[in-house]
Structures are given as structure tokens and as C-alpha cells.
Amino acid sequence: MGNIIDSLQQFWQFTGFANCTWQHLVMICIGLIFITLGIVKKWEPLLLVPIGFGIIVGNIPLFFDPETGMGLNVGIYEEGSVMNILYQGVQKGWYPPLIFLGIGAMTDFSALISQPRLVLIGAAAQIGIFGAYMLALHLGFTPAEAGAIGIIGGADGPTAIFLSSRLAPDLMGAIAISAYSYMALVPVIQKPIMLLLTSKKERCIRMAPLRKVSQKEKIIFPIVGFICTAFIVPSGLPLLGMLFFGNLLKESGVTRRLAQTASGPLIDVMTTLIGLTVGASTQADVFLSPKSILIFGLGFVSFIIATFCGVLFVKFMNIFLKEGRKINPLIGNAGVSAVPDAARVSETVGLQYDPDNHLLMHAMAPNVAGVIGSAVAAGILLGFLS
């Protein structure tokens, strides 16, 4: 009888119930919220559902004996465990470039090629990154930590993970969750800012139709674009190289199978793994801290600044443009890197004020410029701070 009781007691010590704390329960609830927002609200479900489930996975209470250092060897931070091996793709920065390969293979740069002046909007939106960087420095973060936090303003999860894995690995979980959260909340956050900064007359500005871009231009663009950006910021090579290479696969017309693989199965697998492992990295004892809350706040400020700068920069450009050449400032929000959600917000808000004024394709130009801009900004920060 005594042996049975001892065995039961030993079994109980290994259960999640025996090792559970209130912090675990809080994080599990956060994971459930992410899943609910993804399924019910359909806010970036391809991101929020894997991340939400990953948060739950990472916060199942596990047995660990601090005296012997023995555990179940299944946790994401336990060397050699399956989850730890999968997490290497985040820690070592393998997943983000592969995601950028897929993004390049599914992105049409025609709008940007047709209206190259709109690249300036994507550049202006990156001010949010450097604004948050300065604020984080003021609040006591190290330069490397501040750089990793600032990149949240680009609304680009893979870039945030890539940069934080290099500059601030211990903050990567909070930075990644913050970046993906704000990507999902693009329609909620950006619309009030767009309405605040524009008049009804400005919202109804009609832009000239985009010119037709030749196939030759589409092929030349990723080659020239890569060479120019890589020469400016060689440290951005992993992201920029894969982005433009993926686009070349798409536009060349002779590598259709490779482009379809990159834009389909490959990016789906990488997105699933990065979402699940990033979520699982937010263990309660690591994630629940005042610093994490501060990172969320700084990320929000960074995203707000980026949206403000994008819209205001269009209004500034319009001062120097003649009638018929003016730009609808509603596409200024699309300067962030959340493709294509930010561009869809421009379209939705524009249609509310003029049902025949379609802004989607115009907004895609600063939107894809924002993808390039965030990668360039990450390269700049990496070059200066690493």
C-alpha cells in the first residue's frame, strides 16, 4: 500500500496541476484570447492561431528540480528537446529569411514600379522605428535593446524576430508577440488616426490610374532593387536577398514551380513553425515582467508614430503637387510593412467616403515599399548596434 501511495505522490509531482502557478494561468488565458481573435474576429488568423496555441504549449507547467537540474526535457528552453530544436530557427534567424522568400514570391511590385515616388511614403513610415528607438533609450534600455524594440513600428513580425535574435535575444518573445499583435490590429489602430489627420475632401482625392508595367520591368526590378539596397545596407542581406530573389522567381516566368513552392507550402510551414515556437517561448517566468509590458507600450507608440508619419508625409507631398497629381493621404498608412492588410485599410476607408474610389492598388505601392523599408531599417540598426 505504501509503495502505491509513494508512486501516486511521485506521479502527482510530475503533473501540470502540481507545478501550476497563477502566472501560467494568466498566460494560458492570453493564448486563448489570441486564438479567439484569430478565429472569431479573423484578425490575422494565420499568425494569431499558431501564436496563441504556442503560448498555451509554452505555459503548460512542467516539473523541474532546481537541486539536480533535472526536468522532463520537453520545454522550449531545455537543451536538446524537440521544441528547443524547432526554436533554433527563431533563435538563429533561419525562419525570417525563408518567410521573406515567400513574401517576395507572392508580391506584385507593379504598383511601386508604376509610381516610384510612392516609395517615399514607405520610407517616411519607418520614422516610427527610430522614434521608438530614441524613446526606449530614454527609458533606460541599452542601444541594442532599443533598436530591437523600435523595429516593432515596421509592423513586420519576421523582421522583428530577425533583428531581436541578433540584438536582444532575451527580449525576443515580448518583441515578437508585440509585433504580430499590432500587425493583427492594423484595422483597429490605423483607421482612427487616418480620420483624425485627413479632411473629407482629402479622403475623396482620386488618383490617376496606374500605368501598365512591362514584364521586362518586373524582371529588372528585383535585380536592381537588391543591388541598390544591399550596397547601402549589406547587413540587411539575409532579408533583402531572399525578398528580391523570391520576387525574381515569380516574375522571371521560367521558375514557376519554385515560386509556387516558396509562396505556398514553404511560407506556410515557416509561418506555422515561427508562430508556434515564438508563442511557446513566452513562458510565464520569462514573459510576465514589467519590461515586457513596457515593450508592448513602446511597440504601440512606434506603430502610432509610423502611421502618423506616413499620412502626414503624403499631406506634405501634396503641397508641391499640382491638381490631378495629388496623392490621397489615406494611402499614407500603408507605409508600414503589414502587407496587404494596411493597403486594405486604405481601400476600406476610402470607399466609405467615395464608393467608386478604389485605392487598393495605389496603397500597395507604399505597402510593399514598407516591406523593403523595414528590412533596410533593420539592416541599418544591425550594422550600427551589433
C-alpha positions as CSV (number, residue, x, y, z in Angstrom):
1,M,0.0,0.0,0.0
2,G,2.9,2.4,0.9
3,N,4.5,1.8,-2.5
4,I,1.3,2.7,-4.3
5,I,0.9,5.9,-2.3
6,D,4.6,6.8,-3.0
7,S,4.1,6.1,-6.7
8,L,1.0,8.3,-6.8
9,Q,2.8,11.1,-5.0
10,Q,5.6,10.8,-7.4
11,F,3.1,10.9,-10.3
12,W,1.5,14.0,-8.9
13,Q,4.8,15.8,-8.7
14,F,5.2,15.4,-12.5
15,T,1.7,16.7,-13.4
16,G,0.9,20.2,-14.5
17,F,-1.5,20.6,-11.6
18,A,1.2,20.2,-9.0
19,N,3.5,22.7,-10.8
20,C,0.9,25.3,-11.8
21,T,1.1,28.9,-10.8
22,W,-1.2,31.9,-11.4
23,Q,1.3,33.2,-13.9
24,H,0.8,30.0,-16.0
25,L,-2.9,30.5,-15.9
26,V,-2.6,34.2,-17.0
27,M,-0.5,33.2,-20.0
28,I,-2.9,30.4,-21.0
29,C,-5.7,32.9,-20.9
30,I,-3.7,35.2,-23.1
31,G,-3.2,32.3,-25.5
32,L,-6.9,31.7,-25.6
33,I,-7.6,35.3,-26.4
34,F,-5.2,35.2,-29.3
35,I,-6.9,32.1,-30.7
36,T,-10.3,33.7,-30.2
37,L,-9.3,36.9,-32.0
38,G,-7.9,34.8,-34.9
39,I,-11.0,32.5,-35.3
40,V,-13.9,34.8,-34.3
41,K,-12.6,38.2,-35.4
42,K,-10.5,36.7,-38.2
43,W,-7.6,39.1,-37.3
44,E,-4.5,37.6,-38.9
45,P,-5.6,34.0,-38.1
46,L,-2.6,32.5,-39.8
47,L,-0.5,34.3,-37.2
48,L,-2.7,34.6,-34.1
49,V,-3.9,31.0,-34.0
50,P,-0.4,29.4,-34.1
51,I,1.0,32.0,-31.7
52,G,-2.0,31.6,-29.3
53,F,-1.7,27.8,-29.3
54,G,2.1,28.2,-28.9
55,I,1.5,30.4,-25.8
56,I,-0.6,27.6,-24.3
57,V,2.1,25.0,-25.2
58,G,4.8,27.0,-23.6
59,N,2.9,27.6,-20.4
60,I,1.9,24.0,-19.6
61,P,3.5,23.7,-16.1
62,L,6.5,21.3,-16.2
63,F,8.3,19.6,-13.4
64,F,11.8,20.8,-12.7
65,D,14.1,20.0,-9.8
66,P,16.4,23.0,-9.2
67,E,18.7,20.9,-7.0
68,T,19.5,18.3,-9.6
69,G,18.7,20.4,-12.6
70,M,16.5,17.6,-13.9
71,G,13.3,18.1,-15.8
72,L,11.2,16.4,-18.4
73,N,13.3,17.7,-21.2
74,V,10.4,18.7,-23.3
75,G,10.3,22.5,-22.7
76,I,11.4,25.0,-25.3
77,Y,14.3,26.2,-23.2
78,E,15.5,22.7,-22.3
79,E,18.6,21.9,-24.5
80,G,18.0,19.1,-26.9
81,S,14.2,18.9,-26.6
82,V,12.1,18.8,-29.7
83,M,10.6,22.2,-29.0
84,N,14.1,23.6,-28.4
85,I,15.3,22.3,-31.7
86,L,12.4,23.9,-33.6
87,Y,13.0,27.1,-31.7
88,Q,16.6,27.2,-33.1
89,G,15.0,28.5,-36.3
90,V,13.9,31.6,-34.4
91,Q,17.0,32.0,-32.2
92,K,19.4,31.6,-35.1
93,G,17.3,33.6,-37.5
94,W,16.6,30.9,-40.0
95,Y,12.8,31.3,-40.4
96,P,12.5,35.0,-41.2
97,P,14.6,35.0,-44.4
98,L,12.6,31.9,-45.6
99,I,9.4,33.8,-44.9
100,F,10.8,36.8,-46.9
101,L,11.5,34.4,-49.8
102,G,7.8,33.5,-49.8
103,I,6.7,37.1,-49.4
104,G,8.8,38.1,-52.4
105,A,7.3,35.2,-54.4
106,M,3.8,36.3,-53.7
107,T,4.2,40.1,-54.0
108,D,3.5,42.1,-57.1
109,F,5.7,45.2,-57.2
110,S,3.9,46.7,-60.3
111,A,2.2,49.5,-58.3
112,L,5.6,50.6,-56.9
113,I,7.3,50.4,-60.3
114,S,4.5,52.3,-61.8
115,Q,4.6,55.1,-59.2
116,P,8.2,55.1,-57.8
117,R,7.5,58.4,-56.0
118,L,5.3,56.5,-53.5
119,V,8.4,54.7,-52.2
120,L,9.0,57.9,-50.2
121,I,5.8,57.1,-48.1
122,G,7.2,53.7,-47.2
123,A,10.4,55.5,-46.1
124,A,8.6,58.1,-44.1
125,A,6.7,55.4,-42.2
126,Q,10.0,54.0,-40.9
127,I,10.4,57.1,-38.8
128,G,8.3,55.3,-36.2
129,I,11.1,52.7,-35.8
130,F,13.7,55.4,-35.0
131,G,11.3,57.4,-32.9
132,A,10.6,54.4,-30.6
133,Y,14.4,53.7,-30.6
134,M,15.1,57.1,-29.1
135,L,12.2,56.7,-26.6
136,A,13.4,53.3,-25.5
137,L,16.9,54.7,-24.9
138,H,15.4,57.5,-22.8
139,L,13.6,54.8,-20.7
140,G,16.9,53.0,-19.9
141,F,17.1,50.2,-22.5
142,T,20.5,49.6,-24.0
143,P,21.1,50.7,-27.6
144,A,20.8,47.1,-28.8
145,E,17.5,46.5,-26.9
146,A,16.2,49.9,-28.1
147,G,16.9,49.0,-31.7
148,A,15.1,45.7,-31.4
149,I,12.1,47.3,-29.8
150,G,11.9,50.1,-32.3
151,I,11.6,47.7,-35.2
152,I,8.1,46.8,-34.0
153,G,6.9,50.0,-35.6
154,G,7.6,48.5,-39.0
155,A,4.7,46.1,-38.4
156,D,6.8,43.2,-39.7
157,G,6.9,40.2,-37.5
158,P,9.7,38.3,-39.3
159,T,11.9,41.4,-39.4
160,A,11.3,42.0,-35.7
161,I,12.3,38.4,-34.9
162,F,15.4,38.5,-37.1
163,L,16.6,41.7,-35.5
164,S,15.8,40.9,-31.9
165,S,17.5,37.5,-32.3
166,R,20.7,39.4,-33.1
167,L,20.4,42.4,-30.8
168,A,18.3,41.3,-27.8
169,P,17.6,37.6,-27.7
170,D,16.3,37.8,-24.1
171,L,13.5,40.2,-25.3
172,M,12.7,38.3,-28.4
173,G,9.4,36.7,-27.1
174,A,7.9,40.0,-26.0
175,I,9.1,41.8,-29.2
176,A,7.7,39.2,-31.5
177,I,4.4,38.9,-29.7
178,S,4.1,42.7,-29.7
179,A,4.9,43.0,-33.5
180,Y,2.5,40.3,-34.5
181,S,-0.2,41.7,-32.2
182,Y,0.0,45.1,-33.8
183,M,0.0,43.5,-37.3
184,A,-3.3,41.9,-36.4
185,L,-4.7,45.1,-35.0
186,V,-3.8,47.2,-38.1
187,P,-7.5,48.0,-39.0
188,V,-8.3,48.9,-35.4
189,I,-5.3,51.1,-34.7
190,Q,-4.9,52.9,-38.1
191,K,-8.4,53.9,-39.1
192,P,-8.9,56.5,-36.2
193,I,-5.5,58.0,-37.0
194,M,-6.3,58.3,-40.7
195,L,-9.6,60.0,-40.0
196,L,-8.0,62.3,-37.4
197,L,-5.4,63.6,-39.8
198,T,-7.4,64.0,-43.0
199,S,-10.4,66.1,-44.2
200,K,-13.4,64.7,-46.1
201,K,-12.1,66.5,-49.2
202,E,-8.7,64.8,-48.9
203,R,-10.3,61.4,-48.4
204,C,-12.1,61.7,-51.8
205,I,-9.0,62.6,-53.8
206,R,-8.9,60.4,-56.9
207,M,-5.5,59.3,-58.2
208,A,-4.6,58.8,-61.8
209,P,-4.8,55.1,-62.9
210,L,-1.6,53.1,-62.7
211,R,0.3,52.7,-65.9
212,K,0.8,49.2,-67.2
213,V,4.2,47.7,-66.2
214,S,6.0,45.5,-68.7
215,Q,7.3,42.1,-67.9
216,K,10.8,43.3,-68.6
217,E,10.5,46.0,-65.9
218,K,9.2,43.4,-63.4
219,I,12.2,41.2,-64.0
220,I,14.7,44.0,-63.8
221,F,13.3,45.5,-60.6
222,P,14.2,42.8,-58.1
223,I,17.8,42.6,-59.5
224,V,18.4,46.3,-59.5
225,G,16.4,46.8,-56.2
226,F,18.5,44.2,-54.5
227,I,21.9,45.5,-55.7
228,C,21.0,49.1,-54.7
229,T,19.6,48.2,-51.2
230,A,22.3,45.7,-50.4
231,F,25.1,48.1,-51.3
232,I,23.5,50.7,-49.0
233,V,22.9,48.2,-46.1
234,P,24.9,45.0,-46.6
235,S,23.8,43.9,-43.1
236,G,20.3,43.5,-44.4
237,L,21.4,40.9,-46.9
238,P,19.6,37.9,-45.5
239,L,16.2,39.6,-45.6
240,L,16.6,41.7,-48.7
241,G,18.3,39.0,-50.7
242,M,15.5,36.5,-50.1
243,L,12.8,39.0,-50.7
244,F,14.1,40.1,-54.1
245,F,15.1,36.6,-55.0
246,G,11.6,35.3,-54.3
247,N,10.2,38.1,-56.5
248,L,12.6,37.2,-59.3
249,L,11.4,33.6,-59.1
250,K,7.8,34.9,-59.6
251,E,8.4,37.4,-62.4
252,S,11.0,35.5,-64.4
253,G,8.3,33.2,-65.9
254,V,10.7,30.2,-66.0
255,T,10.7,29.2,-62.4
256,R,7.0,28.9,-61.7
257,R,7.4,25.7,-59.7
258,L,10.0,27.3,-57.4
259,A,7.8,30.4,-57.0
260,Q,4.7,28.4,-56.2
261,T,6.7,26.4,-53.6
262,A,8.1,29.5,-52.0
263,S,4.8,31.3,-51.9
264,G,2.7,28.3,-50.8
265,P,4.0,25.3,-48.9
266,L,7.3,26.8,-47.8
267,I,5.9,30.1,-46.3
268,D,3.0,28.2,-44.7
269,V,5.4,25.8,-42.9
270,M,7.7,28.6,-41.8
271,T,4.7,30.7,-40.6
272,T,3.4,27.8,-38.6
273,L,6.7,27.0,-37.0
274,I,7.6,30.6,-36.2
275,G,4.2,31.3,-34.8
276,L,4.1,28.2,-32.6
277,T,7.7,28.5,-31.3
278,V,7.5,32.2,-30.7
279,G,4.3,31.6,-28.7
280,A,5.9,28.8,-26.8
281,S,8.8,31.0,-25.9
282,T,6.6,33.3,-23.8
283,Q,6.8,31.2,-20.6
284,A,5.3,32.9,-17.6
285,D,8.5,33.2,-15.6
286,V,10.3,34.8,-18.6
287,F,7.5,36.8,-20.2
288,L,5.4,38.2,-17.3
289,S,7.5,41.2,-16.3
290,P,7.3,45.0,-16.2
291,K,9.9,45.1,-19.0
292,S,7.5,43.1,-21.3
293,I,4.6,45.4,-20.6
294,L,6.9,48.4,-21.3
295,I,7.9,46.8,-24.6
296,F,4.3,46.4,-25.6
297,G,3.7,50.1,-24.8
298,L,6.8,51.2,-26.8
299,G,5.7,49.0,-29.7
300,F,2.3,50.7,-29.7
301,V,3.9,54.1,-29.7
302,S,6.3,53.0,-32.6
303,F,3.3,51.8,-34.6
304,I,1.4,55.0,-33.9
305,I,4.3,57.2,-35.0
306,A,4.8,55.2,-38.2
307,T,1.1,55.7,-39.2
308,F,1.2,59.4,-38.3
309,C,4.3,59.9,-40.3
310,G,3.0,58.0,-43.4
311,V,-0.2,60.0,-43.6
312,L,1.4,63.4,-42.7
313,F,4.1,62.9,-45.3
314,V,1.5,62.4,-48.1
315,K,-0.1,65.7,-47.0
316,F,3.3,67.3,-47.2
317,M,3.9,66.0,-50.7
318,N,0.6,67.3,-51.8
319,I,1.7,70.9,-51.1
320,F,4.1,70.6,-54.0
321,L,1.9,68.6,-56.4
322,K,-0.5,70.0,-59.0
323,E,-4.1,69.1,-59.2
324,G,-4.5,65.8,-60.9
325,R,-1.2,64.6,-59.5
326,K,-2.1,64.8,-55.8
327,I,-2.0,61.7,-53.7
328,N,-4.9,60.5,-51.5
329,P,-3.4,60.7,-47.9
330,L,-5.4,57.7,-46.9
331,I,-2.7,55.5,-48.5
332,G,-0.2,57.0,-46.1
333,N,-1.0,54.4,-43.5
334,A,0.2,51.7,-45.9
335,G,3.8,52.8,-45.5
336,V,4.1,50.2,-42.7
337,S,5.1,46.7,-43.6
338,A,1.8,44.9,-42.9
339,V,1.1,43.5,-46.4
340,P,-1.6,43.6,-47.6
341,D,-3.7,44.5,-44.5
342,A,-2.6,48.1,-44.3
343,A,-3.4,48.6,-48.0
344,R,-6.9,47.0,-47.4
345,V,-7.5,49.6,-44.7
346,S,-6.8,52.4,-47.2
347,E,-9.3,50.8,-49.6
348,T,-12.0,50.3,-47.0
349,V,-11.8,53.8,-45.5
350,G,-11.7,55.4,-49.0
351,L,-14.8,53.5,-50.2
352,Q,-16.7,54.8,-47.2
353,Y,-16.3,58.4,-48.5
354,D,-16.4,57.6,-52.2
355,P,-17.8,54.2,-53.3
356,D,-16.2,54.5,-56.7
357,N,-12.7,55.5,-55.5
358,H,-10.6,52.3,-55.3
359,L,-7.3,52.9,-53.5
360,L,-6.1,49.3,-53.0
361,M,-3.6,49.2,-55.9
362,H,-2.3,52.6,-55.2
363,A,-1.8,51.7,-51.5
364,M,0.1,48.6,-52.4
365,A,3.0,50.7,-53.7
366,P,3.8,52.3,-50.2
367,N,2.9,48.9,-48.6
368,V,5.5,46.9,-50.5
369,A,7.9,49.8,-50.1
370,G,7.3,49.5,-46.4
371,V,8.4,45.8,-46.5
372,I,11.7,46.9,-48.2
373,G,12.0,49.9,-45.8
374,S,11.6,47.8,-42.7
375,A,14.3,45.4,-43.9
376,V,16.6,48.3,-44.7
377,A,15.9,49.9,-41.3
378,A,16.7,46.5,-39.7
379,G,20.0,46.4,-41.6
380,I,20.9,49.9,-40.5
381,L,20.2,49.1,-36.9
382,L,22.1,45.8,-37.1
383,G,25.1,47.4,-38.7
384,F,25.3,50.2,-36.1
385,L,24.4,48.2,-32.9
386,S,25.6,44.7,-33.3
